[in-house]
Amino acid sequence: MSKTIVAEGRTTNEAIENGLKELNVSKDRVNVKVLESDDKRSFFSILAPRVVKVEMTLKEEIENKIDLPKIRKEINLSEEEQKIARNNLENFLSEFVKELPEGTEYEIETDNKNVYVNLKNQNLGFLIGYRGETLYAFQNILSSIASKGENQKVRVIFDIEGYKEKRQKTLEDLAEKIAKTVMRTKKTVTLEPMQPYERKIIHTKLQENTKIDTTSIGEEPYRKVVISIKRK
């Protein structure tokens, strides 16, 4: 069910703003219904404190406690399928690295679930992009290449110089730091928009913290994590 609250203010706008702060969302993420307006005030109530009430209902698509992972079809690559995927990637990468900075090397490993591709060179930041956006886009391209001639989509896990591990450590440290700030100040903190895998790292890192609550709000690609004190 959608979450509904009643907010108050001296004007309709103030009441809405108060409600948005309580829900930690933007205005386009709620349905608003004015319960008591400031438009119709009688002569006898003119000296009474002005109170406007609005009913605000959180839209269902942003109520998710966490970012639920997509249900993926179970993958079980045979040795022959692993060989085909490896050959596909070998043919592509052997030519692709020629266009990259001198000395770039690649590694390909496989198991019955995934194909792992790693590029080695300290000068490949442009292929990682802002917070890994280019890296993940290229990972999708490699998955398509690896899947050529296969009966199922091959999932490629792509990395450059251990970037993913370093990024995960950075996000986990950030999560702990923000959690301590929230517990100290009792104020909710909304992080910048993140990709799904980054939000999952934040949620996972803080899920054992009994004093902290994490929620995702907004729509892709602007979905973000909200860290707040857990309500009793």
trRosetta pair geometry for C-beta under 8 A, 3 or more apart (Angstrom, degrees):
i j d omega theta_ij theta_ji phi_ij phi_ji
2 57 5.0 49 131 180 131 100
2 58 5.5 -174 -172 70 88 69
2 59 6.9 -29 -130 -127 125 15
2 60 5.4 -84 -84 -70 96 76
2 63 6.7 -140 -123 -60 57 143
3 23 7.4 154 103 -123 126 108
3 57 7.2 158 85 -154 44 55
3 58 4.3 17 58 26 93 125
3 63 6.4 152 -4 -117 103 115
4 55 6.3 2 -173 -177 107 95
4 56 6.9 163 -151 84 59 44
4 57 4.6 -18 -99 -100 88 79
4 58 7.4 -137 -69 10 42 75
5 19 6.0 167 89 -141 115 97
5 22 6.1 -126 121 105 169 139
5 23 6.7 -159 19 -62 136 102
5 55 7.6 172 88 -152 37 53
5 56 5.5 -14 61 60 82 94
6 35 6.8 -6 -139 0 110 152
6 53 5.7 1 -178 -171 104 106
6 54 7.2 165 -153 81 58 38
6 55 5.5 -28 -99 -98 76 66
6 56 7.7 159 -97 17 25 75
7 15 4.9 139 112 179 95 75
7 16 6.9 127 83 -93 139 21
7 18 4.6 164 -174 91 120 100
7 19 3.2 -119 -23 -64 153 94
7 22 6.6 -169 -93 15 115 136
7 53 7.2 157 80 -151 40 56
7 54 5.4 -17 60 60 89 89
7 56 6.0 17 1 -1 114 122
8 15 5.5 -58 -168 -120 16 99
8 18 6.7 -40 64 78 44 155
8 51 5.5 -19 -164 -165 116 95
8 52 6.7 146 -155 74 59 48
8 53 5.3 -25 -97 -95 78 70
8 54 7.9 170 -84 19 32 69
9 12 7.3 126 73 -121 117 5
9 13 7.3 -105 110 80 152 44
9 14 3.1 180 176 104 136 93
9 15 3.3 -140 20 -58 106 59
9 16 7.4 -66 11 11 147 49
9 17 7.0 82 -87 46 155 89
9 18 5.3 178 -65 -3 108 128
9 51 7.7 133 69 -151 22 52
9 52 5.4 -29 69 59 72 98
9 54 7.9 -6 20 5 103 107
10 14 5.3 21 43 53 71 156
10 38 7.7 51 154 -89 50 144
10 50 5.0 69 -154 90 74 106
10 51 7.3 -49 -102 -94 43 36
10 52 6.8 40 136 9 11 100
11 14 4.6 94 51 7 79 103
11 15 7.0 -141 92 -7 41 86
11 38 5.7 -59 -126 0 56 157
11 50 7.6 23 -64 130 54 129
11 52 5.9 13 178 10 12 147
12 15 5.7 -56 -151 35 31 112
12 16 6.4 30 153 -18 65 106
12 34 6.0 -28 -126 -111 116 123
12 37 6.6 -5 -73 -135 115 73
12 38 6.3 -130 -33 12 83 106
12 52 5.2 -108 -75 160 51 155
12 54 6.6 93 -151 -60 73 125
13 16 5.7 -55 -149 36 32 111
13 17 6.3 32 154 -19 66 106
14 17 5.6 -53 -147 37 33 113
14 18 6.4 36 153 -21 65 104
14 52 7.3 111 61 52 93 120
15 18 5.8 -53 -150 34 30 112
15 19 6.5 30 152 -18 63 106
15 52 4.7 -115 -32 98 139 98
15 53 6.5 -176 -146 -121 147 17
15 54 4.5 131 127 5 124 110
16 19 5.7 -57 -152 37 32 112
16 20 6.3 33 152 -21 67 105
16 27 6.8 34 163 -115 121 109
16 32 6.0 -1 -114 -125 110 145
16 54 5.7 -3 -74 55 69 165
16 56 7.2 128 -132 -79 65 127
17 20 5.7 -51 -146 33 32 112
17 21 6.5 34 154 -20 63 103
18 21 5.9 -54 -153 33 31 111
18 22 6.6 30 151 -18 63 106
19 22 5.6 -56 -151 35 35 111
19 23 6.3 17 157 -5 69 110
19 30 7.3 -172 128 136 119 171
19 32 7.8 139 77 -112 154 100
19 54 6.2 -93 -26 83 147 111
19 56 4.2 127 168 -2 145 153
20 23 6.0 -64 -143 48 30 101
20 24 7.9 127 163 -55 56 8
20 25 6.1 -111 -151 71 75 63
20 26 6.9 25 -155 -135 124 19
20 27 6.1 -45 -93 -73 137 67
20 30 7.1 -142 -95 9 78 142
20 56 7.6 -137 -62 -154 57 163
21 24 7.3 25 -174 -73 30 49
23 29 7.9 -168 127 97 131 113
23 30 6.6 96 79 -73 168 135
23 56 6.7 -117 -29 121 143 132
23 58 5.9 180 -152 -81 134 111
24 188 5.5 -98 -97 144 130 157
24 190 6.5 169 -172 -71 105 115
24 215 7.4 113 87 70 135 130
24 217 6.7 -160 118 -34 90 156
24 226 4.9 103 148 -152 141 155
24 228 6.8 -118 -54 -56 159 139
25 29 4.1 -105 169 77 127 135
25 30 6.1 126 92 -38 132 103
25 58 6.7 132 -2 -123 159 97
25 62 6.5 108 -120 118 133 150
25 217 5.3 -150 -106 -157 86 142
25 218 8.0 180 -141 -55 83 67
26 29 5.4 93 62 2 69 107
26 217 7.9 144 5 147 81 125
26 218 7.4 56 13 -90 115 90
27 30 6.6 -78 -157 40 39 96
27 32 7.7 -21 -160 -35 88 131
29 58 6.9 -1 140 -147 92 70
29 59 5.6 -124 -175 26 58 112
29 62 5.2 -15 -160 19 122 157
29 217 6.6 19 -142 -172 169 105
29 218 7.2 -77 -78 -84 137 47
30 56 4.8 5 172 -172 139 98
30 57 6.2 147 -164 70 80 41
30 58 5.7 -44 -105 -97 86 44
30 59 6.4 -142 -96 -18 30 84
31 56 7.2 154 76 -155 49 49
31 57 4.5 -14 56 58 101 101
31 59 6.6 111 -23 -70 89 83
32 54 5.6 -11 -164 178 95 125
32 55 7.4 143 -159 78 45 53
32 56 5.5 -11 -103 -103 70 78
33 54 6.6 151 76 -166 43 71
33 55 4.3 -15 64 59 101 103
33 56 7.8 -167 26 -71 69 36
33 57 7.7 35 0 -7 106 104
34 37 5.2 47 156 -75 132 90
34 52 7.3 -39 -151 -178 98 102
34 53 7.7 118 -167 88 55 55
34 54 5.3 -39 -105 -107 52 84
34 55 7.9 -141 -62 20 8 75
35 53 4.2 -43 66 101 115 104
35 54 6.2 -179 8 -103 86 23
35 55 5.5 90 -46 -25 111 95
36 51 6.7 20 101 108 138 80
36 52 5.8 -161 95 -143 82 44
36 53 4.3 56 28 30 101 95
37 40 6.1 66 79 18 104 86
37 52 6.3 20 -139 -133 26 103
38 41 6.8 -7 -168 -41 55 116
38 50 5.9 43 -122 -172 112 119
38 52 4.9 -54 -41 -74 96 119
41 45 5.2 -124 -168 86 85 111
41 46 6.1 110 139 -88 118 63
41 50 7.4 -44 -95 -113 145 97
42 45 4.8 80 56 13 83 101
42 46 7.4 -111 97 -37 46 78
43 46 5.9 -29 -162 -18 34 118
45 48 4.6 -50 -163 26 70 123
58 62 6.6 -110 177 75 99 97
58 63 5.8 113 123 -81 122 94
59 62 5.8 61 76 19 88 97
59 63 7.7 -147 98 -32 43 91
60 63 5.6 -50 -153 6 42 121
61 64 7.9 -24 172 -16 38 100
61 219 7.3 16 130 -86 129 96
62 216 7.5 -128 -158 109 73 68
62 217 5.0 47 -173 -139 121 65
62 218 6.6 78 -119 -12 124 22
62 219 7.7 -83 -79 -55 103 69
64 67 6.6 80 125 -92 138 36
64 68 6.3 -114 -153 -12 132 95
64 215 7.7 145 93 -159 56 77
64 216 6.0 -18 85 58 103 103
65 215 6.2 -76 -147 -110 41 78
66 200 7.7 76 177 -115 108 64
66 203 4.7 96 -133 -153 112 154
66 214 7.1 49 -95 99 84 100
66 215 7.8 -105 -72 -121 44 40
66 216 6.6 76 -151 -4 30 111
67 196 5.5 -169 157 -145 153 86
67 199 5.1 80 -7 103 140 128
67 200 5.9 -92 65 -71 117 80
67 203 6.9 -161 23 -16 85 151
67 216 5.2 49 -55 -11 88 163
67 223 7.5 99 -91 141 122 144
69 72 7.9 -48 148 -16 106 97
69 200 7.3 49 -74 -106 97 139
72 75 7.5 -34 143 -20 113 99
73 152 7.6 -134 108 -156 131 119
75 112 7.8 169 123 145 80 64
75 113 5.5 105 87 -145 105 56
75 114 7.6 87 93 -63 142 55
75 152 6.5 170 -125 133 86 137
75 153 7.8 -84 -100 79 122 70
75 154 7.7 116 -156 -124 139 43
75 155 6.1 -145 -15 4 171 114
76 112 5.5 0 -155 165 59 108
76 113 7.4 -17 -98 -85 42 59
77 81 4.4 -134 -160 94 83 121
77 82 5.0 105 138 -60 123 82
77 85 7.1 -35 -149 -4 144 141
77 110 7.1 -92 100 179 147 113
77 111 7.6 118 55 111 116 40
77 112 5.0 -168 53 -151 73 49
77 113 7.0 -138 10 -41 101 12
77 115 7.9 67 -33 -50 174 88
77 152 8.0 -139 -89 70 74 119
77 154 6.9 56 -92 -118 132 94
78 81 4.6 96 49 7 75 102
78 82 7.0 -135 95 -5 40 86
78 112 7.6 37 -77 -128 20 94
79 82 5.6 -52 -148 36 32 114
79 83 6.4 37 151 -23 63 105
80 83 5.6 -52 -151 33 32 115
80 84 6.6 33 152 -19 65 103
81 84 5.7 -49 -147 34 35 111
81 85 6.4 35 154 -18 65 106
81 150 5.8 76 -147 -129 98 107
81 151 7.7 -79 -105 30 123 87
81 152 7.7 9 -150 45 147 97
81 154 7.4 -179 163 -88 103 113
82 85 5.8 -55 -147 38 31 111
82 86 6.2 32 154 -20 65 108
82 110 4.1 135 -159 144 112 150
82 111 7.6 -135 -111 102 136 2
82 112 7.3 -72 -59 -93 125 48
82 115 7.2 162 -140 -87 74 98
83 86 5.7 -55 -147 36 29 112
83 87 6.3 28 155 -18 64 107
84 87 5.8 -57 -149 37 29 110
84 88 6.4 33 153 -23 64 105
84 149 5.6 -129 -177 96 131 117
84 150 6.1 158 101 -74 135 88
85 88 5.7 -53 -150 32 30 114
85 89 6.5 21 156 -11 64 109
85 110 6.6 129 80 -108 121 135
85 115 5.1 -138 140 -67 134 148
85 146 4.2 32 -154 -172 92 96
85 147 7.3 15 -109 -70 95 35
85 150 6.7 25 -69 -64 90 136
85 154 4.7 161 -112 -139 132 166
86 89 6.0 -63 -150 42 29 106
86 90 6.0 35 152 -25 67 108
86 108 5.5 134 -137 135 86 137
86 110 5.9 -86 -62 -33 109 136
86 115 7.0 -166 -73 -136 66 125
87 90 5.5 -50 -141 34 31 115
87 91 6.4 33 159 -21 64 103
88 91 6.2 -59 -157 32 26 109
88 92 6.7 14 152 -9 62 110
88 145 5.4 166 149 150 111 77
88 146 5.2 151 82 -119 130 37
88 147 7.8 -129 102 27 172 24
88 148 5.1 152 -127 48 138 106
88 149 7.1 -172 -72 31 124 112
89 92 5.8 -59 -147 42 35 107
89 93 5.6 21 163 -11 73 115
89 108 5.6 144 101 -112 135 143
89 115 6.8 176 -26 155 152 143
89 117 6.3 -135 -169 -89 144 128
89 142 6.6 42 -116 -162 108 95
89 145 6.2 108 -89 113 64 115
89 146 5.4 6 -53 -88 105 89
89 156 7.6 144 -91 -112 135 133
90 93 6.3 -60 -130 44 23 100
90 94 5.9 29 168 -28 62 111
90 108 6.7 -96 -68 9 79 158
91 94 6.4 -52 -143 27 18 112
91 95 7.4 2 159 -1 52 108
92 95 6.6 -80 -169 42 30 98
92 96 5.8 23 151 -23 72 120
92 142 7.8 -179 93 -121 149 73
92 145 5.1 -9 -33 -173 160 150
93 96 5.1 -56 -131 40 37 114
93 97 5.9 38 171 -25 72 101
93 106 4.9 -88 170 65 138 169
93 108 7.5 177 25 -53 157 120
93 117 7.3 -162 -79 -150 146 125
94 97 6.8 -46 -144 26 19 105
94 98 7.8 27 147 -25 48 102
95 98 5.8 -50 -168 17 41 118
95 99 7.8 30 145 -12 65 100
96 99 6.1 -62 -170 32 44 107
96 100 7.0 38 141 -22 71 108
97 100 5.1 -54 -151 31 49 118
97 104 4.7 -157 -157 98 98 111
97 105 7.2 51 -150 -106 152 20
97 106 5.9 -133 -66 -19 135 113
97 119 7.6 179 -102 -131 103 105
100 104 4.1 -7 103 7 126 164
100 119 7.6 -112 -165 -163 172 134
100 121 6.7 154 146 35 122 161
100 124 6.7 2 -162 -101 123 103
100 127 7.6 -11 -120 -44 117 144
101 104 5.7 110 68 -42 69 108
101 121 5.5 160 72 167 112 145
101 123 4.3 20 8 87 173 127
101 124 6.9 -132 22 -68 117 72
103 121 5.9 132 98 -113 88 107
104 119 6.2 -11 -170 -171 104 102
104 120 6.8 154 -156 76 53 56
104 121 4.1 -48 -101 -37 76 143
104 124 6.9 98 -114 -68 119 121
105 119 7.4 153 82 -158 43 54
105 120 4.6 -13 62 55 91 110
105 121 7.2 142 19 -48 62 89
106 117 6.6 -13 -170 -168 109 88
106 118 6.9 156 -155 82 59 48
106 119 5.4 -27 -99 -101 81 64
106 120 7.2 -171 -81 13 31 81
107 116 7.7 -14 111 114 93 92
107 117 7.2 160 82 -152 56 42
107 118 4.7 -5 53 56 102 98
107 120 7.3 56 -12 -22 100 111
108 115 6.7 -11 -165 -179 92 99
108 116 7.1 150 -156 81 42 58
108 117 5.6 -6 -103 -101 74 74
109 115 7.4 163 85 -162 44 53
109 116 4.4 -10 61 58 93 109
110 114 7.5 -157 -143 101 55 47
110 115 5.0 -17 -103 -111 85 74
110 116 7.2 -165 -76 19 35 75
111 114 6.2 23 50 49 90 67
113 155 7.2 -32 152 58 67 121
114 155 5.1 -60 -114 92 81 98
114 156 7.0 127 -171 -117 86 21
114 157 5.1 29 171 -11 139 110
115 146 5.4 -166 45 -147 155 155
115 154 5.8 24 -1 164 122 116
115 155 7.2 161 23 87 75 48
115 156 5.0 -34 74 -107 98 71
115 157 7.2 175 83 22 44 72
116 156 7.6 151 -94 -162 21 62
116 157 4.9 -22 -108 68 71 102
116 158 8.0 168 -159 -81 48 34
116 159 7.7 -12 -168 14 89 104
117 142 5.9 -112 25 -175 156 155
117 156 5.8 3 4 -173 115 111
117 157 7.3 164 25 80 67 50
117 158 4.9 -13 69 -109 102 75
117 159 7.5 161 89 27 57 60
118 158 7.6 166 -82 -158 41 48
118 159 5.1 -14 -111 71 82 90
118 160 7.2 160 -161 -92 62 30
119 124 6.0 145 116 -122 129 176
119 127 7.2 -19 69 102 158 151
119 158 8.0 21 -7 -172 96 91
119 159 7.7 -161 27 99 70 46
119 160 4.7 -15 62 -113 101 82
119 161 7.3 -44 92 -26 71 72
120 160 7.9 179 -77 -156 27 61
120 161 6.3 110 -127 -77 52 76
121 124 4.9 98 80 -30 98 109
121 160 7.8 -45 50 -165 71 101
121 161 7.2 -103 56 -53 34 117
122 161 6.5 99 -96 -102 50 157
124 127 4.5 -37 177 35 92 117
124 128 6.6 99 122 -25 81 91
124 160 5.1 -125 100 -170 134 139
124 161 6.9 157 49 -7 116 118
125 128 5.5 -56 -154 32 42 112
126 129 7.3 37 -178 -68 35 59
126 134 7.3 -43 154 87 47 170
127 134 5.9 -148 -175 122 32 126
127 135 6.6 80 136 -84 69 72
127 138 6.6 4 -174 -22 91 162
127 160 6.2 137 94 -75 111 160
128 132 5.9 -50 -179 -102 82 51
128 134 6.0 89 115 63 15 105
128 135 4.8 3 -135 -47 53 115
128 160 5.7 -124 -73 56 98 138
128 163 5.5 -171 -121 -124 130 163
129 132 6.5 47 71 173 88 6
129 133 4.4 -93 118 61 132 80
129 134 2.8 135 -27 0 130 102
129 135 6.2 -149 30 -11 97 72
129 137 7.7 34 10 19 159 113
130 133 5.3 8 66 12 75 119
130 134 7.7 93 22 -11 56 92
131 167 7.5 113 -156 -140 63 131
131 194 7.6 -122 168 -133 149 72
131 195 7.0 169 128 -4 115 111
131 198 7.1 -13 174 -66 119 153
132 135 4.6 -58 -158 44 71 120
132 136 5.6 65 144 -22 93 101
132 163 6.7 154 -96 138 102 127
132 164 7.4 80 -116 -93 143 70
132 167 6.2 2 -43 -91 132 168
132 195 7.2 -98 81 20 108 149
133 136 6.3 -61 -150 38 26 103
133 137 6.4 25 154 -18 63 109
133 195 7.3 174 -92 -58 73 134
134 137 5.6 -56 -147 37 33 112
134 138 6.2 31 156 -17 68 107
135 138 5.9 -60 -149 38 27 108
135 139 6.4 36 149 -28 63 104
135 158 6.5 -170 179 107 83 109
135 159 7.6 35 -172 -121 129 37
135 160 6.3 -122 -115 5 120 114
135 163 6.5 -137 -95 85 165 150
136 139 5.2 -42 -146 26 37 121
136 140 7.0 43 153 -20 61 95
136 158 8.0 165 -105 63 35 111
136 195 6.9 154 7 -166 168 164
136 197 7.7 -175 -102 16 140 137
137 140 5.9 -50 -162 28 35 111
137 141 7.0 36 143 -18 63 102
138 141 5.3 -48 -153 33 42 116
138 142 6.4 44 149 -20 69 102
138 158 6.3 -127 102 122 92 163
139 142 5.7 -53 -149 36 33 112
139 143 6.5 38 150 -24 63 102
139 156 5.9 -167 -167 95 74 99
139 157 7.3 -1 -147 -141 122 23
139 158 3.9 -155 -101 28 88 122
140 143 5.5 -49 -151 30 34 115
140 144 6.7 35 151 -18 64 102
141 144 5.8 -55 -156 34 34 111
141 145 6.5 32 148 -18 66 106
142 145 5.5 -52 -146 37 36 112
142 146 6.1 35 155 -19 68 107
142 156 4.3 -110 111 98 107 165
142 158 5.5 120 35 -67 152 132
143 146 5.8 -54 -144 39 29 110
143 147 6.2 28 156 -22 63 112
143 153 6.7 29 165 178 107 97
143 154 6.1 -169 -157 87 69 70
143 155 6.0 -9 -125 -129 118 34
143 156 4.4 -145 -76 16 69 100
144 147 5.8 -60 -147 36 28 112
144 148 7.5 53 151 -47 58 85
145 148 6.1 -30 -168 -12 37 114
146 150 7.6 10 133 -13 65 141
146 154 4.1 -104 118 86 111 135
146 156 5.3 145 1 -60 148 116
147 150 4.9 -97 -160 42 56 122
147 152 7.5 -103 -139 108 102 39
147 153 5.0 -22 -111 -136 143 52
147 154 4.5 -168 -77 18 73 89
150 153 7.4 135 94 -93 127 16
150 154 5.7 100 22 -35 172 105
159 162 6.6 38 159 -91 126 21
159 163 5.9 -172 -164 39 82 85
159 164 5.1 -82 -115 0 113 113
159 165 8.0 41 -151 -9 144 85
160 163 5.1 25 65 -11 77 123
162 165 4.9 -43 -176 39 88 115
162 166 5.9 90 126 -23 89 100
163 166 5.8 -66 -153 41 33 110
163 167 6.0 30 156 -20 72 110
164 167 5.7 -55 -144 38 30 110
164 168 6.3 34 155 -22 65 104
165 168 5.7 -51 -148 33 30 113
165 169 6.6 31 153 -19 63 103
166 169 5.8 -54 -153 34 32 111
166 170 6.5 34 149 -21 65 105
167 170 5.5 -52 -149 34 34 115
167 171 6.4 30 154 -16 67 106
167 198 7.6 -75 154 -103 115 98
168 171 5.9 -58 -148 39 31 107
168 172 6.2 30 155 -19 66 107
168 201 5.6 -150 -136 -128 77 141
169 172 5.8 -55 -145 37 30 111
169 173 6.4 31 156 -18 64 106
170 173 5.9 -58 -152 37 27 110
170 174 6.4 29 150 -20 63 107
171 174 5.4 -51 -146 36 34 115
171 175 6.3 40 153 -25 66 102
171 198 5.8 -156 -107 -156 152 83
171 201 4.5 60 108 110 140 137
171 202 6.1 -95 170 -63 108 77
171 205 7.4 -173 123 -19 85 147
172 175 5.6 -47 -147 31 33 115
172 176 6.6 30 155 -15 63 104
172 201 6.4 -94 -61 167 76 106
172 205 4.8 176 -129 -106 78 142
173 176 5.9 -56 -151 37 32 109
173 177 6.3 32 152 -20 65 109
174 177 5.7 -58 -147 38 31 112
174 178 6.2 24 159 -14 67 108
174 191 7.9 85 146 -120 126 131
174 202 7.6 -51 90 -102 102 100
175 178 6.2 -58 -145 39 26 105
175 179 6.2 29 155 -23 63 110
175 201 7.4 -147 -37 126 138 81
175 202 4.8 173 -93 -136 119 70
175 205 4.2 101 89 90 159 140
175 206 5.4 -135 174 -43 119 105
175 227 7.6 167 -147 -89 69 145
176 179 5.6 -54 -145 34 29 114
176 180 6.5 30 156 -19 63 104
176 205 6.9 -95 -48 157 79 126
176 206 7.9 -174 -78 -81 51 88
177 180 6.0 -56 -155 33 29 109
177 181 6.6 28 149 -18 63 106
178 181 5.4 -54 -151 36 37 114
178 182 6.2 38 152 -21 69 104
178 189 5.2 -138 -167 85 111 153
178 191 7.2 -44 -99 -74 169 104
178 227 5.3 100 130 57 120 159
179 182 5.7 -53 -147 36 31 111
179 183 6.4 28 155 -17 65 107
179 206 5.7 178 -81 -116 135 119
179 209 5.9 -89 -160 -137 144 174
179 212 5.0 -39 -140 -87 104 157
179 227 6.2 -106 -85 -178 63 138
180 183 5.8 -55 -146 38 30 109
180 184 6.2 27 155 -18 64 111
181 184 5.8 -61 -148 39 28 109
181 185 6.0 -5 167 8 67 115
181 187 8.0 -51 141 62 88 93
181 189 6.5 55 94 -43 120 147
182 185 6.6 -69 -131 52 22 89
182 186 7.4 68 174 -104 56 12
182 187 6.6 -121 -129 70 61 52
182 188 6.8 35 -131 -113 111 30
182 189 5.6 -111 -75 3 104 109
182 212 6.4 91 86 -117 136 101
182 227 5.4 -126 -49 126 155 102
182 228 6.4 -152 -162 -126 136 23
182 229 6.2 -170 156 -56 102 71
183 186 7.6 19 -165 -70 21 52
183 211 5.6 52 -107 123 114 136
183 212 7.0 -68 -60 -70 99 96
183 229 7.0 122 -101 -99 52 91
186 229 5.8 -8 -143 -38 64 145
188 226 6.2 5 180 -178 113 100
188 227 6.9 164 -158 85 64 48
188 228 4.0 -12 -110 -99 97 98
188 229 7.5 -101 -75 6 73 74
189 226 7.4 164 86 -156 43 55
189 227 5.0 -10 62 60 93 99
189 228 7.6 -179 26 -73 57 57
190 217 7.7 -47 -134 44 116 125
190 224 5.9 61 178 124 91 132
190 225 7.5 168 -153 91 54 44
190 226 5.0 -21 -103 -105 78 80
190 227 7.8 -178 -83 22 30 67
191 194 6.6 3 117 -24 122 118
191 202 7.1 -125 7 -113 162 164
191 224 5.4 -169 77 -174 71 100
191 225 4.7 13 35 61 122 88
191 226 7.6 -148 12 -78 76 33
191 227 7.1 60 -29 -8 101 103
192 224 6.3 -130 137 -122 17 121
193 218 7.1 -93 -105 101 98 155
193 221 6.5 83 163 137 137 66
193 222 4.5 -82 -101 -148 142 46
193 223 6.2 95 -142 57 87 34
193 224 4.9 -82 -90 -70 48 94
194 198 3.9 -117 176 90 120 124
194 199 4.9 152 87 -54 119 79
194 202 7.4 113 55 -9 166 132
194 223 7.3 -69 57 92 62 75
194 224 6.4 101 9 -119 80 57
194 225 6.6 -6 25 -9 128 101
195 198 4.9 88 57 8 74 106
195 199 7.3 -145 94 -7 35 88
195 221 7.5 -18 -96 -153 67 94
196 199 5.8 -58 -147 36 32 109
196 200 6.3 35 156 -23 66 105
196 220 7.7 -22 -51 -97 97 120
196 223 7.7 31 -79 73 67 136
197 200 5.6 -50 -150 32 33 116
197 201 6.9 40 150 -24 62 99
198 201 5.7 -47 -156 26 37 114
198 202 6.9 35 148 -16 64 101
199 202 5.7 -54 -156 35 38 112
199 203 6.3 36 150 -17 70 106
199 216 5.7 48 -173 -99 143 125
199 223 6.9 -35 -58 117 154 107
199 224 7.7 -172 -98 -152 116 23
199 225 5.2 167 -135 -58 89 109
200 203 5.7 -53 -145 39 34 111
200 204 6.0 32 158 -19 67 110
201 204 5.9 -57 -144 39 26 110
201 205 6.2 28 158 -22 63 109
202 205 6.0 -58 -147 34 26 111
202 206 6.5 -5 165 5 62 113
202 214 6.4 177 131 -152 97 149
202 225 4.9 -31 98 -101 154 176
202 227 7.7 -107 172 -67 120 112
203 206 6.6 -83 -152 49 23 91
203 207 6.1 42 157 -57 66 102
203 214 5.1 -168 -111 103 67 142
203 216 7.7 -43 -65 -43 124 105
203 225 7.1 -145 -55 -123 80 128
204 207 5.8 -35 -142 -4 28 119
206 209 4.8 -43 -166 20 71 123
206 212 5.2 -77 -178 102 117 135
206 214 5.3 110 81 -34 131 132
206 227 7.0 -111 -141 -124 176 111
207 214 7.5 -76 -76 30 63 124
209 212 4.1 14 109 31 127 111
210 230 6.9 -92 159 30 46 158
211 229 6.7 -41 166 -144 78 72
211 230 5.7 -156 -173 20 25 109
212 227 6.3 -16 -168 -167 112 93
212 228 7.4 139 -158 76 63 33
212 229 7.0 -65 -108 -115 47 33
212 230 6.0 17 57 -33 5 97
213 227 7.5 152 80 -156 51 45
213 228 5.0 -27 64 71 100 84
213 229 6.9 19 14 106 99 19
213 230 4.4 132 -43 -92 96 67
213 231 7.1 -2 -32 2 151 73
214 225 5.9 -14 -166 -168 103 107
214 226 7.0 153 -155 77 51 52
214 227 5.5 -15 -101 -101 80 69
214 228 7.9 159 -85 24 34 68
215 225 7.3 144 77 -156 37 58
215 226 4.8 -19 65 58 89 103
215 228 7.4 -7 12 16 107 111
216 223 5.6 25 177 173 109 109
216 224 7.0 167 -149 85 68 28
216 225 5.7 -39 -95 -96 70 59
216 226 7.4 172 -94 12 19 81
217 223 7.0 177 88 -150 32 69
217 224 6.2 -23 61 62 79 77
217 226 5.8 36 -2 -20 115 121
218 222 5.0 -99 165 107 135 84
218 223 4.4 -178 86 -108 95 48
218 224 5.6 48 22 15 138 80
219 222 6.4 33 71 53 59 89
219 223 6.1 -78 143 -64 5 90
220 223 5.4 -26 -73 -11 54 113
